[in-house]
Amino acid sequence: MGVGYAAKRTDGLAIASLVIGILSFVCSFICLGVVLGPTAAIMGFISRQRISTSGGMLGGGGLAIAGLILGIVGFIASVGFFFLYVAGALNAPNSTPTP
């Protein structure tokens, strides 16, 4: 009989980073990426550190990197949408009727 080995356990923080990173990217047009983006990036960074120091016991490094990248992209997109909204609001014609 062969000896069974336990499979790597995926780090929960990596999964959470990916989920929040996706939400930050999807919700960037309503400026939620400003809050969710850094959260996903920080969680992905911490998860990468935990995975590298676990000695091979934890997996999910790709999930953590994807969450980190999506968090950064969501944050940048959210800030971009904010500035587009402000620029559009400043350049919009006034809606006051002329006599």
C-alpha positions as CSV (number, residue, x, y, z in Angstrom):
1,M,0.0,0.0,0.0
2,G,1.2,3.5,-0.9
3,V,1.5,6.3,1.6
4,G,-1.1,9.0,1.0
5,Y,0.0,12.6,1.0
6,A,-2.2,15.5,1.9
7,A,-2.8,18.0,-0.9
8,K,-1.7,21.6,-0.6
9,R,-4.3,23.7,1.2
10,T,-5.3,26.9,-0.7
11,D,-4.8,30.0,1.4
12,G,-8.1,31.6,2.3
13,L,-6.6,35.0,2.1
14,A,-5.6,34.4,-1.5
15,I,-9.2,33.4,-2.4
16,A,-10.6,36.5,-0.6
17,S,-8.0,38.7,-2.4
18,L,-9.2,37.4,-5.7
19,V,-12.9,37.8,-4.9
20,I,-12.4,41.4,-3.6
21,G,-10.1,42.2,-6.6
22,I,-12.8,41.1,-9.0
23,L,-15.4,43.2,-7.2
24,S,-13.1,46.2,-7.2
25,F,-12.6,45.9,-10.9
26,V,-16.3,45.3,-11.7
27,C,-17.5,48.1,-9.4
28,S,-14.8,50.6,-10.4
29,F,-17.3,52.7,-12.4
30,I,-19.1,53.6,-9.2
31,C,-15.8,54.4,-7.4
32,L,-15.9,51.3,-5.1
33,G,-12.5,50.4,-6.4
34,V,-11.0,53.2,-4.2
35,V,-11.8,51.1,-1.1
36,L,-11.8,47.6,-2.5
37,G,-8.7,47.9,-4.6
38,P,-6.2,48.6,-1.9
39,T,-7.9,45.9,0.3
40,A,-7.5,43.3,-2.4
41,A,-3.9,44.3,-3.1
42,I,-2.9,44.2,0.6
43,M,-4.6,40.9,1.1
44,G,-2.9,39.5,-2.0
45,F,0.5,40.7,-0.8
46,I,0.1,39.2,2.7
47,S,-1.1,36.0,1.2
48,R,1.9,35.7,-1.0
49,Q,4.1,36.2,2.0
50,R,2.2,33.5,3.9
51,I,2.4,31.1,1.0
52,S,6.2,31.6,0.5
53,T,6.9,31.1,4.3
54,S,4.7,28.0,4.6
55,G,7.3,25.6,3.3
56,G,5.0,24.2,0.6
57,M,2.0,23.6,2.9
58,L,-0.1,26.4,1.4
59,G,-1.0,26.9,-2.2
60,G,-2.9,29.6,-4.1
61,G,0.0,31.9,-5.1
62,G,-1.6,32.5,-8.5
63,L,-4.9,33.5,-6.9
64,A,-3.0,35.9,-4.6
65,I,-1.2,37.5,-7.5
66,A,-4.4,37.8,-9.6
67,G,-6.2,39.4,-6.6
68,L,-3.3,41.8,-6.1
69,I,-3.2,42.8,-9.8
70,L,-7.0,43.2,-10.1
71,G,-7.1,45.3,-6.9
72,I,-4.5,47.7,-8.4
73,V,-6.3,47.8,-11.7
74,G,-9.6,48.4,-10.0
75,F,-8.2,51.2,-7.9
76,I,-6.7,52.9,-11.0
77,A,-9.9,52.5,-13.0
78,S,-12.0,53.8,-10.2
79,V,-9.8,56.9,-9.8
80,G,-9.9,57.4,-13.6
81,F,-13.7,57.2,-13.6
82,F,-13.9,59.7,-10.8
83,F,-11.8,62.2,-12.8
84,L,-13.9,61.6,-15.9
85,Y,-17.0,62.2,-13.9
86,V,-15.6,65.4,-12.4
87,A,-14.4,66.6,-15.8
88,G,-17.8,65.8,-17.4
89,A,-19.6,67.6,-14.6
90,L,-17.4,70.7,-15.0
91,N,-17.8,70.8,-18.8
92,A,-21.5,70.1,-18.9
93,P,-23.6,73.0,-20.1
94,N,-25.7,74.8,-17.5
95,S,-29.3,73.7,-17.4
96,T,-30.7,77.1,-16.4
97,P,-33.2,78.4,-18.9
98,T,-32.4,81.7,-20.6
99,P,-35.2,84.3,-20.6
